[in-house]
Amino acid sequence: MAYKEKKTIIMIVTGIAVLTAYCYYSFGCSTAATDTDAILKQQAITMLKFIGIGIVAMIVIQILFHILYSISLAIASQIKTGNCDDKDIEKMIELEVVEDERDKIIELKSLRVGFTFAGIGFISALVWIVMDGSAAYLLNIIFISFSLGSILEGFTRLYYYSR
Amino acid sequence: MKNKCTISNKIREHRFFANEMTQQQLAEKTGVSRQTIIAIEAGKYSPSLELAFKIANAFDVKIDQVFSFKVEVNQKD
């Protein structure tokens, strides 16, 4: 499995973890607010918190993954050739992380799938409001659809890499 | 009537004649990842014109000696 596939799996796992934590937090805590504005404000605060948590988690996990991947490459090189030269390791990593035209095409295709899903979720949220649904679920539907869209984007990327 | 276009390549053959050049070496020469070379060689991905020229240059041959384009006419449709 190539570096990019492993990185995508890490991103998917992080996305699922953040989404699960959001659902647990959002649906778990009961709100005391009764009017729509207060509910929306509370939901927006929760969403902003989790967007921040998601971004930080993604960055930290990617840095950790890159470090661990470099260490594993160094160990593999040590076992295979008997020497562990920094320059060789750097070159190996550079060759693995190089982004070429195929990666860009795969990224565009998977982004399209992700945004389509997120768009469907957004329209569903609007339909929900038109059908007199609770405002408390409006932002939840949007957040979950965007998160699921991002996860689906990862799976699409994996599909195109493995094809 | 639908026409099916296929791009075939002789990368494996050219790698063999270039002192059994590895996919990694070809990837380094053309500035792409080894996975991309694998996908092109297996016919799963059609490279851009620029990359096709780079691959041909890596073997020091003309582009039509590496890549060929075929149009299969489907009479059924």
gemmi code that builds the backbone of each chain (N, CA, C; Angstrom):
import gemmi

chains = {
    "A": [
        ("MET", (0.841, -1.196, 0.000), (0.000, 0.000, 0.000), (0.879, 1.251, 0.000)),
        ("ALA", (0.550, 2.187, -0.883), (1.379, 3.379, -1.032), (1.105, 4.409, 0.065)),
        ("TYR", (2.022, 5.371, 0.157), (1.948, 6.427, 1.174), (0.608, 7.158, 1.137)),
        ("LYS", (0.161, 7.488, -0.091), (-1.073, 8.287, -0.219), (-2.312, 7.504, 0.231)),
        ("GLU", (-2.314, 6.211, -0.041), (-3.444, 5.380, 0.392), (-3.494, 5.308, 1.923)),
        ("LYS", (-2.312, 5.139, 2.533), (-2.245, 5.077, 4.003), (-2.695, 6.410, 4.596)),
        ("LYS", (-2.248, 7.497, 3.966), (-2.603, 8.837, 4.442), (-4.121, 9.043, 4.348)),
        ("THR", (-4.710, 8.567, 3.251), (-6.160, 8.695, 3.070), (-6.906, 7.906, 4.138)),
        ("ILE", (-6.412, 6.690, 4.448), (-7.055, 5.873, 5.489), (-7.007, 6.600, 6.839)),
        ("ILE", (-5.846, 7.205, 7.117), (-5.693, 7.967, 8.377), (-6.714, 9.112, 8.419)),
        ("MET", (-6.878, 9.793, 7.281), (-7.820, 10.915, 7.203), (-9.262, 10.431, 7.417)),
        ("ILE", (-9.580, 9.283, 6.813), (-10.939, 8.718, 6.970), (-11.204, 8.378, 8.440)),
        ("VAL", (-10.226, 7.709, 9.063), (-10.383, 7.301, 10.471), (-10.561, 8.537, 11.361)),
        ("THR", (-9.736, 9.580, 11.090), (-9.853, 10.823, 11.875), (-11.232, 11.450, 11.673)),
        ("GLY", (-11.684, 11.491, 10.420), (-12.996, 12.057, 10.092), (-14.116, 11.325, 10.809)),
        ("ILE", (-14.043, 9.980, 10.800), (-15.069, 9.173, 11.477), (-15.045, 9.436, 12.992)),
        ("ALA", (-13.826, 9.537, 13.549), (-13.697, 9.773, 14.999), (-14.300, 11.128, 15.382)),
        ("VAL", (-14.004, 12.155, 14.592), (-14.530, 13.500, 14.892), (-16.052, 13.518, 14.749)),
        ("LEU", (-16.558, 12.866, 13.700), (-18.009, 12.835, 13.468), (-18.724, 12.085, 14.598)),
        ("THR", (-18.121, 10.966, 15.017), (-18.711, 10.186, 16.123), (-18.744, 11.020, 17.401)),
        ("ALA", (-17.625, 11.711, 17.669), (-17.556, 12.554, 18.873), (-18.606, 13.668, 18.798)),
        ("TYR", (-18.781, 14.247, 17.609), (-19.775, 15.319, 17.433), (-21.189, 14.791, 17.702)),
        ("CYS", (-21.504, 13.642, 17.099), (-22.843, 13.057, 17.270), (-23.101, 12.732, 18.734)),
        ("TYR", (-22.082, 12.172, 19.389), (-22.206, 11.799, 20.799), (-22.469, 13.043, 21.644)),
        ("TYR", (-21.718, 14.103, 21.356), (-21.822, 15.352, 22.120), (-23.134, 16.069, 21.812)),
        ("SER", (-23.428, 16.181, 20.513), (-24.579, 16.972, 20.076), (-25.914, 16.322, 20.450)),
        ("PHE", (-26.018, 15.029, 20.234), (-27.285, 14.345, 20.542), (-27.365, 13.918, 22.007)),
        ("GLY", (-26.216, 13.868, 22.663), (-26.171, 13.415, 24.049), (-26.615, 14.473, 25.040)),
        ("CYS", (-26.180, 15.720, 24.806), (-26.517, 16.761, 25.788), (-27.854, 17.423, 25.440)),
        ("SER", (-28.731, 17.456, 26.420), (-30.046, 18.066, 26.186), (-29.937, 19.581, 26.356)),
        ("THR", (-30.631, 20.294, 25.490), (-30.559, 21.748, 25.545), (-31.712, 22.326, 26.379)),
        ("ALA", (-31.363, 23.357, 27.159), (-32.381, 24.004, 27.996), (-33.126, 25.083, 27.205)),
        ("ALA", (-32.480, 25.497, 26.099), (-33.072, 26.583, 25.309), (-34.347, 26.109, 24.606)),
        ("THR", (-35.296, 27.004, 24.479), (-36.574, 26.637, 23.843), (-36.819, 27.410, 22.547)),
        ("ASP", (-36.325, 28.647, 22.462), (-36.591, 29.400, 21.229), (-35.531, 29.090, 20.165)),
        ("THR", (-35.938, 29.297, 18.913), (-35.127, 28.887, 17.757), (-33.745, 29.545, 17.743)),
        ("ASP", (-33.718, 30.863, 18.036), (-32.441, 31.593, 18.000), (-31.424, 31.014, 18.986)),
        ("ALA", (-31.902, 30.716, 20.186), (-31.005, 30.175, 21.218), (-30.508, 28.782, 20.829)),
        ("ILE", (-31.411, 27.979, 20.264), (-31.023, 26.619, 19.835), (-29.963, 26.695, 18.736)),
        ("LEU", (-30.231, 27.582, 17.756), (-29.282, 27.728, 16.641), (-27.925, 28.222, 17.126)),
        ("LYS", (-27.961, 29.147, 18.093), (-26.708, 29.693, 18.638), (-25.904, 28.586, 19.325)),
        ("GLN", (-26.597, 27.776, 20.121), (-25.938, 26.687, 20.836), (-25.348, 25.658, 19.852)),
        ("GLN", (-26.135, 25.361, 18.819), (-25.673, 24.406, 17.788), (-24.452, 24.956, 17.055)),
        ("ALA", (-24.510, 26.261, 16.749), (-23.406, 26.893, 16.015), (-22.122, 26.858, 16.836)),
        ("ILE", (-22.246, 27.078, 18.151), (-21.069, 27.032, 19.043), (-20.472, 25.622, 19.038)),
        ("THR", (-21.361, 24.623, 19.140), (-20.906, 23.221, 19.131), (-20.196, 22.907, 17.809)),
        ("MET", (-20.810, 23.353, 16.714), (-20.215, 23.083, 15.390), (-18.854, 23.734, 15.249)),
        ("LEU", (-18.759, 24.993, 15.673), (-17.474, 25.704, 15.584), (-16.398, 25.007, 16.403)),
        ("LYS", (-16.788, 24.544, 17.592), (-15.841, 23.807, 18.449), (-15.319, 22.575, 17.710)),
        ("PHE", (-16.252, 21.822, 17.133), (-15.856, 20.563, 16.487), (-15.129, 20.777, 15.164)),
        ("ILE", (-15.419, 21.891, 14.480), (-14.651, 22.209, 13.257), (-13.190, 22.466, 13.656)),
        ("GLY", (-13.018, 23.230, 14.739), (-11.669, 23.510, 15.259), (-10.965, 22.240, 15.684)),
        ("ILE", (-11.689, 21.413, 16.446), (-11.117, 20.139, 16.921), (-10.721, 19.269, 15.716)),
        ("GLY", (-11.599, 19.226, 14.715), (-11.341, 18.416, 13.511), (-10.091, 18.863, 12.780)),
        ("ILE", (-9.935, 20.191, 12.609), (-8.763, 20.717, 11.887), (-7.479, 20.398, 12.655)),
        ("VAL", (-7.499, 20.680, 13.961), (-6.303, 20.436, 14.790), (-5.965, 18.939, 14.799)),
        ("ALA", (-6.997, 18.089, 14.974), (-6.778, 16.633, 15.003), (-6.169, 16.150, 13.686)),
        ("MET", (-6.698, 16.683, 12.572), (-6.210, 16.274, 11.242), (-4.733, 16.644, 11.068)),
        ("ILE", (-4.379, 17.887, 11.478), (-2.986, 18.342, 11.332), (-2.053, 17.517, 12.213)),
        ("VAL", (-2.435, 17.348, 13.494), (-1.577, 16.614, 14.447), (-1.382, 15.169, 13.984)),
        ("ILE", (-2.473, 14.530, 13.580), (-2.393, 13.121, 13.164), (-1.554, 12.970, 11.893)),
        ("GLN", (-1.685, 13.926, 10.971), (-0.876, 13.847, 9.742), (0.612, 14.021, 10.030)),
        ("ILE", (0.935, 14.949, 10.960), (2.344, 15.141, 11.336), (2.880, 13.863, 11.985)),
        ("LEU", (2.093, 13.311, 12.918), (2.501, 12.072, 13.598), (2.687, 10.934, 12.597)),
        ("PHE", (1.751, 10.849, 11.648), (1.817, 9.789, 10.632), (3.095, 9.939, 9.794)),
        ("HIS", (3.397, 11.196, 9.411), (4.590, 11.444, 8.591), (5.863, 11.038, 9.351)),
        ("ILE", (5.910, 11.386, 10.636), (7.079, 11.039, 11.466), (7.203, 9.513, 11.578)),
        ("LEU", (6.095, 8.861, 11.912), (6.115, 7.397, 12.074), (6.453, 6.696, 10.757)),
        ("TYR", (5.937, 7.258, 9.654), (6.223, 6.675, 8.334), (7.714, 6.781, 8.011)),
        ("SER", (8.309, 7.948, 8.324), (9.742, 8.151, 8.087), (10.554, 7.170, 8.915)),
        ("ILE", (10.144, 6.983, 10.182), (10.852, 6.046, 11.065), (10.754, 4.618, 10.502)),
        ("SER", (9.549, 4.253, 10.039), (9.375, 2.886, 9.503), (10.214, 2.677, 8.239)),
        ("LEU", (10.311, 3.741, 7.418), (11.154, 3.652, 6.210), (12.620, 3.481, 6.590)),
        ("ALA", (13.048, 4.241, 7.614), (14.441, 4.160, 8.070), (14.749, 2.759, 8.592)),
        ("ILE", (13.821, 2.200, 9.359), (14.016, 0.851, 9.913), (14.069, -0.182, 8.777)),
        ("ALA", (13.141, -0.032, 7.810), (13.108, -0.967, 6.672), (14.405, -0.892, 5.869)),
        ("SER", (14.909, 0.346, 5.691), (16.164, 0.547, 4.950), (17.341, -0.064, 5.711)),
        ("GLN", (17.318, 0.111, 7.040), (18.375, -0.442, 7.905), (18.424, -1.964, 7.795)),
        ("ILE", (17.234, -2.573, 7.818), (17.159, -4.040, 7.737), (17.595, -4.531, 6.353)),
        ("LYS", (17.147, -3.795, 5.317), (17.393, -4.229, 3.929), (18.846, -4.037, 3.492)),
        ("THR", (19.378, -2.835, 3.721), (20.716, -2.519, 3.209), (21.805, -2.496, 4.275)),
        ("GLY", (21.398, -2.385, 5.530), (22.388, -2.369, 6.601), (22.855, -0.982, 6.983)),
        ("ASN", (22.529, 0.024, 6.178), (22.879, 1.401, 6.569), (21.639, 2.289, 6.575)),
        ("CYS", (21.718, 3.351, 7.340), (20.546, 4.220, 7.518), (20.961, 5.674, 7.285)),
        ("ASP", (21.215, 6.008, 6.021), (21.680, 7.353, 5.680), (20.486, 8.318, 5.606)),
        ("ASP", (20.652, 9.483, 6.245), (19.568, 10.495, 6.269), (19.146, 10.915, 4.870)),
        ("LYS", (20.150, 11.122, 4.007), (19.847, 11.587, 2.647), (19.049, 10.557, 1.850)),
        ("ASP", (19.399, 9.288, 2.049), (18.672, 8.211, 1.362), (17.217, 8.161, 1.814)),
        ("ILE", (17.039, 8.314, 3.112), (15.678, 8.287, 3.682), (14.872, 9.470, 3.143)),
        ("GLU", (15.509, 10.643, 3.138), (14.831, 11.848, 2.633), (14.419, 11.663, 1.180)),
        ("LYS", (15.328, 11.066, 0.397), (15.042, 10.838, -1.023), (13.874, 9.860, -1.188)),
        ("MET", (13.891, 8.814, -0.371), (12.810, 7.815, -0.429), (11.460, 8.449, -0.092)),
        ("ILE", (11.457, 9.304, 0.926), (10.212, 9.966, 1.325), (9.745, 10.919, 0.219)),
        ("GLU", (10.693, 11.660, -0.340), (10.366, 12.593, -1.436), (9.701, 11.869, -2.596)),
        ("LEU", (10.252, 10.697, -2.932), (9.696, 9.909, -4.044), (8.301, 9.394, -3.722)),
        ("GLU", (8.067, 9.096, -2.454), (6.761, 8.569, -2.048), (5.693, 9.662, -2.038)),
        ("VAL", (6.075, 10.858, -1.577), (5.064, 11.914, -1.394), (4.875, 12.788, -2.638)),
        ("VAL", (5.624, 12.522, -3.707), (5.504, 13.346, -4.908), (4.054, 13.304, -5.431)),
        ("GLU", (3.528, 14.499, -5.734), (2.147, 14.582, -6.228), (2.178, 14.819, -7.732)),
        ("ASP", (1.624, 13.891, -8.476), (1.652, 14.016, -9.937), (0.247, 14.213, -10.502)),
        ("GLU", (0.168, 14.176, -11.842), (-1.115, 14.464, -12.519), (-2.224, 13.476, -12.140)),
        ("ARG", (-1.851, 12.205, -11.940), (-2.852, 11.199, -11.571), (-3.452, 11.515, -10.199)),
        ("ASP", (-2.596, 11.925, -9.275), (-3.083, 12.288, -7.937), (-4.066, 13.456, -8.025)),
        ("LYS", (-3.732, 14.430, -8.881), (-4.603, 15.607, -9.013), (-5.959, 15.220, -9.605)),
        ("ILE", (-5.945, 14.332, -10.596), (-7.202, 13.883, -11.215), (-8.044, 13.117, -10.186)),
        ("ILE", (-7.371, 12.230, -9.437), (-8.079, 11.456, -8.409), (-8.667, 12.394, -7.357)),
        ("GLU", (-7.888, 13.410, -6.991), (-8.356, 14.375, -5.995), (-9.601, 15.117, -6.503)),
        ("LEU", (-9.568, 15.535, -7.762), (-10.712, 16.258, -8.343), (-11.958, 15.375, -8.399)),
        ("LYS", (-11.757, 14.123, -8.837), (-12.898, 13.196, -8.941), (-13.512, 12.930, -7.574)),
        ("SER", (-12.645, 12.708, -6.575), (-13.165, 12.398, -5.242), (-13.798, 13.631, -4.593)),
        ("LEU", (-13.223, 14.816, -4.876), (-13.818, 16.058, -4.356), (-15.227, 16.248, -4.901)),
        ("ARG", (-15.401, 15.923, -6.161), (-16.718, 16.059, -6.798), (-17.748, 15.168, -6.102)),
        ("VAL", (-17.324, 13.933, -5.806), (-18.225, 13.001, -5.111), (-18.567, 13.536, -3.713)),
        ("GLY", (-17.533, 14.006, -3.005), (-17.729, 14.537, -1.656), (-18.661, 15.736, -1.641)),
        ("PHE", (-18.448, 16.674, -2.560), (-19.271, 17.887, -2.604), (-20.701, 17.575, -3.051)),
        ("THR", (-20.857, 16.579, -3.918), (-22.206, 16.178, -4.336), (-22.993, 15.686, -3.122)),
        ("PHE", (-22.327, 14.855, -2.320), (-22.982, 14.327, -1.117), (-23.318, 15.464, -0.150)),
        ("ALA", (-22.356, 16.376, 0.045), (-22.580, 17.508, 0.954), (-23.723, 18.386, 0.437)),
        ("GLY", (-23.780, 18.570, -0.882), (-24.852, 19.366, -1.504), (-26.216, 18.738, -1.276)),
        ("ILE", (-26.278, 17.414, -1.428), (-27.542, 16.693, -1.188), (-27.963, 16.880, 0.281)),
        ("GLY", (-26.993, 16.825, 1.182), (-27.270, 17.027, 2.604), (-27.802, 18.418, 2.882)),
        ("PHE", (-27.224, 19.419, 2.214), (-27.652, 20.811, 2.395), (-29.095, 20.987, 1.920)),
        ("ILE", (-29.398, 20.415, 0.769), (-30.769, 20.508, 0.232), (-31.744, 19.767, 1.158)),
        ("SER", (-31.289, 18.616, 1.693), (-32.138, 17.862, 2.637), (-32.450, 18.714, 3.866)),
        ("ALA", (-31.444, 19.471, 4.321), (-31.652, 20.338, 5.493), (-32.701, 21.411, 5.183)),
        ("LEU", (-32.647, 21.967, 3.974), (-33.626, 22.992, 3.568), (-35.026, 22.377, 3.485)),
        ("VAL", (-35.095, 21.167, 2.912), (-36.384, 20.474, 2.795), (-36.952, 20.199, 4.197)),
        ("TRP", (-36.049, 19.842, 5.112), (-36.416, 19.571, 6.502), (-37.110, 20.796, 7.121)),
        ("ILE", (-36.553, 21.974, 6.871), (-37.115, 23.218, 7.417), (-38.466, 23.527, 6.748)),
        ("VAL", (-38.530, 23.327, 5.424), (-39.784, 23.576, 4.697), (-40.901, 22.679, 5.247)),
        ("MET", (-40.515, 21.448, 5.641), (-41.508, 20.503, 6.170), (-41.729, 20.690, 7.674)),
        ("ASP", (-41.428, 21.904, 8.156), (-41.632, 22.282, 9.569), (-40.836, 21.419, 10.552)),
        ("GLY", (-39.652, 21.031, 10.157), (-38.773, 20.263, 11.051), (-38.156, 21.183, 12.098)),
        ("SER", (-37.644, 20.594, 13.152), (-37.050, 21.389, 14.231), (-35.748, 22.048, 13.767)),
        ("ALA", (-35.568, 23.295, 14.200), (-34.356, 24.035, 13.813), (-33.101, 23.422, 14.430)),
        ("ALA", (-33.301, 22.692, 15.529), (-32.159, 22.073, 16.210), (-31.433, 21.077, 15.311)),
        ("TYR", (-32.195, 20.456, 14.413), (-31.593, 19.443, 13.545), (-31.029, 20.016, 12.245)),
        ("LEU", (-31.386, 21.279, 11.957), (-30.941, 21.901, 10.701), (-29.416, 21.890, 10.566)),
        ("LEU", (-28.753, 22.467, 11.574), (-27.291, 22.540, 11.514), (-26.654, 21.164, 11.659)),
        ("ASN", (-27.329, 20.290, 12.421), (-26.820, 18.918, 12.564), (-26.782, 18.209, 11.215)),
        ("ILE", (-27.872, 18.353, 10.467), (-27.943, 17.696, 9.144), (-26.840, 18.235, 8.237)),
        ("ILE", (-26.645, 19.559, 8.262), (-25.607, 20.169, 7.405), (-24.221, 19.677, 7.818)),
        ("PHE", (-23.939, 19.719, 9.125), (-22.614, 19.307, 9.612), (-22.336, 17.837, 9.289)),
        ("ILE", (-23.322, 16.986, 9.567), (-23.141, 15.544, 9.337), (-22.986, 15.247, 7.850)),
        ("SER", (-23.761, 15.944, 7.005), (-23.646, 15.677, 5.566), (-22.281, 16.124, 5.023)),
        ("PHE", (-21.773, 17.257, 5.532), (-20.442, 17.697, 5.085), (-19.358, 16.735, 5.577)),
        ("SER", (-19.505, 16.271, 6.826), (-18.519, 15.324, 7.372), (-18.566, 14.001, 6.617)),
        ("LEU", (-19.785, 13.507, 6.373), (-19.917, 12.243, 5.623), (-19.401, 12.407, 4.192)),
        ("GLY", (-19.626, 13.597, 3.624), (-19.105, 13.900, 2.282), (-17.588, 13.802, 2.260)),
        ("SER", (-16.964, 14.325, 3.309), (-15.504, 14.275, 3.421), (-15.006, 12.829, 3.556)),
        ("ILE", (-15.745, 12.032, 4.346), (-15.373, 10.617, 4.521), (-15.565, 9.862, 3.204)),
        ("LEU", (-16.663, 10.161, 2.536), (-16.953, 9.519, 1.243), (-15.882, 9.881, 0.202)),
        ("GLU", (-15.411, 11.125, 0.291), (-14.325, 11.586, -0.596), (-13.082, 10.712, -0.399)),
        ("GLY", (-12.791, 10.402, 0.860), (-11.658, 9.538, 1.178), (-11.819, 8.147, 0.590)),
        ("PHE", (-13.015, 7.605, 0.737), (-13.276, 6.254, 0.205), (-13.183, 6.254, -1.331)),
        ("THR", (-13.678, 7.342, -1.945), (-13.600, 7.439, -3.412), (-12.140, 7.476, -3.853)),
        ("ARG", (-11.350, 8.241, -3.086), (-9.916, 8.342, -3.390), (-9.258, 6.963, -3.307)),
        ("LEU", (-9.602, 6.211, -2.272), (-9.044, 4.858, -2.100), (-9.448, 3.969, -3.284)),
        ("TYR", (-10.712, 4.127, -3.696), (-11.226, 3.321, -4.816), (-10.403, 3.614, -6.089)),
        ("TYR", (-10.200, 4.899, -6.373), (-9.445, 5.250, -7.583), (-7.981, 4.847, -7.506)),
        ("TYR", (-7.399, 4.891, -6.303), (-5.999, 4.461, -6.153), (-5.863, 2.949, -6.354)),
        ("SER", (-6.861, 2.217, -5.884), (-6.754, 0.758, -5.969), (-7.168, 0.224, -7.334)),
        ("ARG", (-7.818, 1.066, -8.136), (-8.311, 0.603, -9.437), (-7.169, 0.360, -10.416)),
    ],
    "B": [
        ("MET", (-23.833, 3.900, -33.243), (-22.519, 3.263, -33.361), (-21.522, 3.940, -32.415)),
        ("LYS", (-20.982, 3.157, -31.477), (-20.047, 3.721, -30.499), (-18.636, 3.243, -30.796)),
        ("ASN", (-17.704, 4.173, -30.774), (-16.309, 3.799, -30.989), (-15.588, 3.705, -29.650)),
        ("LYS", (-14.798, 2.646, -29.489), (-14.046, 2.492, -28.250), (-12.580, 2.839, -28.510)),
        ("CYS", (-12.076, 3.818, -27.791), (-10.688, 4.251, -27.989), (-9.795, 3.640, -26.908)),
        ("THR", (-8.712, 3.068, -27.315), (-7.780, 2.502, -26.334), (-6.351, 2.987, -26.614)),
        ("ILE", (-5.645, 3.272, -25.540), (-4.231, 3.656, -25.662), (-3.403, 2.523, -25.078)),
        ("SER", (-2.628, 1.886, -25.937), (-1.769, 0.809, -25.429), (-0.326, 1.310, -25.372)),
        ("ASN", (0.487, 0.629, -24.605), (1.885, 1.085, -24.480), (2.861, -0.081, -24.431)),
        ("LYS", (4.113, 0.263, -24.713), (5.169, -0.759, -24.687), (6.223, -0.395, -23.646)),
        ("ILE", (5.759, 0.142, -22.543), (6.699, 0.597, -21.506), (7.521, -0.572, -20.954)),
        ("ARG", (6.851, -1.695, -20.691), (7.555, -2.857, -20.123), (8.689, -3.297, -21.063)),
        ("GLU", (8.366, -3.334, -22.363), (9.348, -3.741, -23.385), (10.543, -2.772, -23.409)),
        ("HIS", (10.228, -1.476, -23.371), (11.292, -0.466, -23.392), (12.123, -0.494, -22.112)),
        ("ARG", (11.480, -0.790, -20.996), (12.239, -0.895, -19.733), (13.212, -2.057, -19.804)),
        ("PHE", (12.753, -3.133, -20.436), (13.611, -4.320, -20.585), (14.854, -3.984, -21.417)),
        ("PHE", (14.628, -3.271, -22.531), (15.755, -2.929, -23.409), (16.632, -1.809, -22.841)),
        ("ALA", (16.135, -1.116, -21.841), (16.955, -0.077, -21.194), (17.616, -0.669, -19.941)),
        ("ASN", (18.291, -1.765, -20.131), (19.006, -2.462, -19.039), (18.091, -2.819, -17.872)),
        ("GLU", (16.900, -3.282, -18.197), (15.899, -3.638, -17.182), (15.713, -2.490, -16.174)),
        ("MET", (15.390, -1.338, -16.743), (15.143, -0.157, -15.905), (13.954, -0.446, -14.973)),
        ("THR", (14.082, -0.079, -13.718), (12.977, -0.346, -12.779), (11.879, 0.728, -12.925)),
        ("GLN", (10.712, 0.389, -12.423), (9.599, 1.353, -12.455), (9.947, 2.582, -11.624)),
        ("GLN", (10.672, 2.363, -10.542), (11.083, 3.471, -9.673), (12.022, 4.421, -10.414)),
        ("GLN", (12.957, 3.840, -11.178), (13.899, 4.681, -11.939), (13.162, 5.492, -12.998)),
        ("LEU", (12.201, 4.848, -13.668), (11.413, 5.559, -14.679), (10.580, 6.672, -14.029)),
        ("ALA", (10.045, 6.363, -12.861), (9.258, 7.359, -12.123), (10.124, 8.567, -11.763)),
        ("GLU", (11.347, 8.298, -11.323), (12.273, 9.387, -10.971), (12.599, 10.239, -12.191)),
        ("LYS", (12.815, 9.569, -13.323), (13.175, 10.291, -14.554), (12.039, 11.170, -15.057)),
        ("THR", (10.809, 10.720, -14.859), (9.660, 11.448, -15.399), (8.971, 12.337, -14.361)),
        ("GLY", (9.393, 12.233, -13.120), (8.862, 13.106, -12.070), (7.472, 12.732, -11.590)),
        ("VAL", (7.137, 11.458, -11.670), (5.846, 10.990, -11.138), (6.096, 9.884, -10.111)),
        ("SER", (5.023, 9.421, -9.495), (5.194, 8.357, -8.501), (5.243, 6.983, -9.187)),
        ("ARG", (5.783, 6.009, -8.471), (5.883, 4.654, -9.023), (4.485, 4.085, -9.299)),
        ("GLN", (3.522, 4.473, -8.453), (2.145, 3.980, -8.624), (1.574, 4.450, -9.970)),
        ("THR", (1.940, 5.660, -10.363), (1.452, 6.180, -11.641), (2.055, 5.388, -12.809)),
        ("ILE", (3.338, 5.081, -12.697), (3.991, 4.277, -13.747), (3.336, 2.889, -13.822)),
        ("ILE", (3.055, 2.301, -12.656), (2.402, 0.986, -12.617), (1.048, 1.060, -13.319)),
        ("ALA", (0.279, 2.125, -12.998), (-1.069, 2.282, -13.588), (-0.990, 2.480, -15.104)),
        ("ILE", (-0.006, 3.254, -15.557), (0.140, 3.493, -17.008), (0.535, 2.190, -17.707)),
        ("GLU", (1.518, 1.503, -17.119), (2.022, 0.267, -17.713), (0.912, -0.789, -17.832)),
        ("ALA", (0.032, -0.813, -16.830), (-1.072, -1.786, -16.842), (-2.238, -1.328, -17.712)),
        ("GLY", (-2.127, -0.134, -18.265), (-3.192, 0.396, -19.130), (-4.404, 0.890, -18.358)),
        ("LYS", (-4.234, 1.122, -17.056), (-5.353, 1.579, -16.231), (-5.464, 3.096, -16.212)),
        ("TYR", (-4.418, 3.762, -16.623), (-4.428, 5.229, -16.634), (-3.735, 5.731, -17.896)),
        ("SER", (-4.404, 6.656, -18.586), (-3.803, 7.240, -19.793), (-3.082, 8.528, -19.413)),
        ("PRO", (-1.781, 8.603, -19.662), (-1.031, 9.790, -19.230), (-1.352, 11.017, -20.078)),
        ("SER", (-0.998, 12.176, -19.552), (-1.151, 13.409, -20.331), (-0.105, 13.390, -21.444)),
        ("LEU", (-0.287, 14.279, -22.407), (0.656, 14.339, -23.536), (2.068, 14.650, -23.039)),
        ("GLU", (2.132, 15.548, -22.053), (3.430, 15.949, -21.490), (4.153, 14.754, -20.861)),
        ("LEU", (3.398, 13.982, -20.063), (3.997, 12.818, -19.401), (4.372, 11.738, -20.425)),
        ("ALA", (3.547, 11.587, -21.444), (3.849, 10.604, -22.489), (5.172, 10.962, -23.187)),
        ("PHE", (5.365, 12.258, -23.463), (6.629, 12.705, -24.072), (7.807, 12.463, -23.128)),
        ("LYS", (7.586, 12.736, -21.844), (8.654, 12.528, -20.846), (9.066, 11.057, -20.790)),
        ("ILE", (8.060, 10.166, -20.846), (8.347, 8.719, -20.804), (9.140, 8.312, -22.051)),
        ("ALA", (8.696, 8.814, -23.213), (9.403, 8.502, -24.464), (10.838, 9.032, -24.405)),
        ("ASN", (11.005, 10.247, -23.873), (12.350, 10.833, -23.740), (13.233, 10.013, -22.804)),
        ("ALA", (12.618, 9.447, -21.758), (13.385, 8.632, -20.803), (13.994, 7.412, -21.490)),
        ("PHE", (13.299, 6.909, -22.515), (13.812, 5.753, -23.270), (14.580, 6.189, -24.522)),
        ("ASP", (14.597, 7.505, -24.751), (15.288, 8.066, -25.914), (14.687, 7.568, -27.236)),
        ("VAL", (13.384, 7.489, -27.264), (12.681, 7.074, -28.490), (11.541, 8.059, -28.778)),
        ("LYS", (10.906, 7.884, -29.957), (9.772, 8.744, -30.277), (8.517, 8.271, -29.557)),
        ("ILE", (7.603, 9.190, -29.369), (6.401, 8.884, -28.573), (5.579, 7.731, -29.165)),
        ("ASP", (5.513, 7.644, -30.516), (4.694, 6.584, -31.127), (5.337, 5.201, -31.019)),
        ("GLN", (6.601, 5.171, -30.586), (7.241, 3.874, -30.361), (6.870, 3.313, -28.980)),
        ("VAL", (6.367, 4.196, -28.127), (5.965, 3.761, -26.782), (4.443, 3.629, -26.688)),
        ("PHE", (3.743, 4.646, -27.200), (2.281, 4.646, -27.090), (1.631, 4.502, -28.455)),
        ("SER", (0.541, 3.747, -28.482), (-0.225, 3.649, -29.728), (-1.711, 3.801, -29.434)),
        ("PHE", (-2.403, 4.399, -30.379), (-3.816, 4.708, -30.196), (-4.658, 3.882, -31.163)),
        ("LYS", (-5.670, 3.207, -30.605), (-6.521, 2.373, -31.461), (-7.981, 2.762, -31.276)),
        ("VAL", (-8.705, 2.756, -32.385), (-10.148, 3.009, -32.312), (-10.858, 1.754, -32.793)),
        ("GLU", (-11.607, 1.149, -31.868), (-12.364, -0.055, -32.236), (-13.799, 0.354, -32.531)),
        ("VAL", (-14.228, 0.059, -33.758), (-15.585, 0.434, -34.154), (-16.544, -0.675, -33.756)),
        ("ASN", (-17.521, -0.311, -32.932), (-18.517, -1.278, -32.479), (-19.740, -1.204, -33.396)),
        ("GLN", (-19.956, -2.230, -34.166), (-21.044, -2.226, -35.156), (-22.413, -2.509, -34.535)),
        ("LYS", (-22.429, -3.080, -33.323), (-23.691, -3.497, -32.697), (-24.601, -2.320, -32.360)),
        ("ASP", (-23.999, -1.205, -31.861), (-24.805, -0.071, -31.400), (-25.400, 0.732, -32.558)),
    ],
}
model = gemmi.Model(1)
for chain_id, residues in chains.items():
    chain = gemmi.Chain(chain_id)
    for i, (resn, *xyz) in enumerate(residues, 1):
        res = gemmi.Residue()
        res.name, res.seqid = resn, gemmi.SeqId(i, " ")
        for name, pos in zip(("N", "CA", "C"), xyz):
            atom = gemmi.Atom()
            atom.name, atom.element = name, gemmi.Element(name[0])
            atom.pos, atom.b_iso = gemmi.Position(*pos), 0.0
            res.add_atom(atom)
        chain.add_residue(res)
    model.add_chain(chain)
structure = gemmi.Structure()
structure.add_model(model)
structure.setup_entities()
